[in-house]
Amino acid sequence: MSEEDVRSVILGEIALLREEDGLPWRELQDSEPFASLDLDSLAFAVLIARLEAALGVDPYSAIEVEFPPQTIGGLIDDYRHGV
């Protein structure tokens, strides 16, 4: 899977979660703080589970990875390195 494919999967799952939470769609920037997504901790857990199912990896099972990521780009990088 290419790095751009990983990015597309992650941004698509974030958009789906925001939609399910009744939040409006908006374009996301890699430098955007993860906290700005307005997703609660349950939604974040659902996101990680969905990404593990879609990408076949959970980068947060390794102790040396910062959790949670500070930015959307940080989340994408964590999965790029794990795939």
Secondary structure as UniProt FT lines:
FT   HELIX           3..20
FT   TURN            21..22
FT   TURN            30..31
FT   HELIX           34..37
FT   HELIX           41..55
FT   HELIX           59..61
FT   TURN            63..64
FT   HELIX           72..82
//
